[in-house]
Structure formats: structure tokens, C-alpha cells
Amino acid sequence: MAQSDVLEHRPDDESDNACIQEEAPRTIHFDVFTLFPPMLSGALSESILARAQKKGILHVTLHNIRDYATDRHHTCDGYPYGGGGGMVMRPEPVVRAVETVLSRPQGWRLPDGGDRSELPAWNADESPLLPRSTPTILLTPQGRRFDQGVAAELSMHGRLALVCGRYEGVDERIRTQLITDELSIGDFVLSGGEFAALAIIDAVTRMLPGVLGHESGAMYDSFSDGLSGLLEGPQYTRPTAFREEAVPEVLVSGHHANVEQWRREQSLLRTLQRRPELLVQATEAGHLTKEDRQFLSSRGWEAPIDS
């Protein structure tokens, strides 16, 4: 779906995605651990995310990892053993931050200002028992690929912890002793995990009931179950003609069955043109109807032999 606050009416659906929206918790809480909280606070105060927080559906608490570094300079990085360029995030402040926060009720954070030399007690030699229901996710290009299915999976949790990496990465002992999952938003490298955290928060929040303007809005996003995992087709709004290009006549015909058929065909066509591998996946999953396959064949698509 276009990244816009404008939503259009879509018919009710009984797909798996609809079940996900009904069963997902009414609220979700994110604890985000970062060296740069202001990078997230601006985006969280706008648009859909701001409205979701105002409704009490979304809760986000930002935690500055630097507050948990106890040396005079609040050092959170160090030179890598074995040499090499760049710096590596040290395990103590990251682990202390996450363990301190997740050992307490959601919404807890260090008070603003104050003397950071008097942090809550923490044992560097013994890991506390953290709630198993709260995934602790490291945002890293080495993680599993984040997609719409993973967003649906995460939306089933009431609380999530996101750890934003920085520099050349994190000390491996953060991974082995603290992290329960690792996610990547694509095969590229960012300067840190903050933008990935925002992408994940936005994608997951959209799946919760009451967040979007229409209950079925997220069901027909690209990659969603409502579209069989395919891409969404083109969208139009006013005016009906712009620079001599008119809105397709079927969309203003008032014939709902024809509109839905057109949308399905446009979804299939756009997927064929831009992401044909998704058609293979949809075929293997049994999501394409006989009519879908006939339409695609008329556009030159060759179905997988074993389908």
C-alpha cells in the first residue's frame, strides 16, 4: 500500500492475516536501546505512530545506552581485538541497559537528569532471569530478513526489545549472552540500527487493530496474505484526469465485482513485472486461482513445471 495516511475501503476478509489482526494484542510496547534517542523521538511523534500512541495501542520507551556506562566519559565502544578499522560496542553498557530495563515493568526508564553514578544494582557476573515472552532483537545486516510475515509474527508479542547496533558492530558476547533474535531490513549497511528500528516499529504497529483508519487496511498491503503475498496494484484518487491521464474507467463504474477483478489482475501484473519470484512462492503455497494463472499466462507468464 502507498505509504500514506489516506486509506480506502476494502472488503472484509477471512484470510490468515485477518486472524492475526483479531488475535494480536490490543497494545504493544517497544523498549529501544540506542546511543542516539533523538534520532527516533522525532519520527515517533508524527503521523500514524503518534496517533497509535495517543490511542494507547503503541508504547515506546527510548533508553540511552550511554547512561549505563559507569566510567567518567560514559564510554560505550572500544578498539577491536586483532586490529582493524572502526570501533566495536562494548558488552557491559549494552547488557546492563537491557537487563536492567527488562527486569522491570514495561514503561520503566531512568529518570531524566540525575546522577548516573547511582544506577540500579546489577551483577556483571550473573545474568538475571528475563521474561521469555519478550524477544530481545539486535538490528544488524547479519540478521534474518525482516518482511511482512515477520512483522505479523512480532505483532503477536505484547513487548519487544530492540537493540540498535553502531560503529563496526557489537561485541559478540552481546549476541551470545543477551540477544534472542537478529533482524535485517535489507542487504545494505546503515550507520546504525535506529532507522531499522523505526521501520520495524511502523510495520508491526500497522498490523494492530485500531491503528489504521480502516480495520482491513493492512490486509491488502503489498506482501500481505490478503494479496496472496503479491504486490499491490496501482491506486488513484481525485482528480479523475491529470495531465490528460484519466483514472481507469472501471474504478469509477460503481461495479464492485469488476473493480475487485481489476485490482486482482493489476496486482498479478505488477508482481509479474517487478517481482516475478513472488508468483512462484504464491504458486507453491497454492494461493493462485485458476483464473489467476490464466490471466498471467495471457501476459506471457510460464507457471513452474511442478505446479
Secondary structure, DSSP 8 states (H G I E B T S, - for coil): --SSS---------SHHHHHHHHS-S-EEEEEEES-THHHHHHHTSHHHHHHHHTTSEEEEEEEGGGG--STT---EE--TT--SS-EE-HHHHHHHHHHHHTS-TT----SSS-TTS-----TTS-----TTS-EEEEEEEEEE--HHHHHHHTT-SEEEEEE-BTT-B-HHHHHHT-SEEEESSSS--SBSHHHHHHHHHHHHTTSTTSSSSTTGGGGSTTSGGGTT--------S-SEETTEE--GGGGS--HHHHHHHHHHHHHHHHHHH-HHHHHHHHHTT---HHHHHHHHHTT----TT-
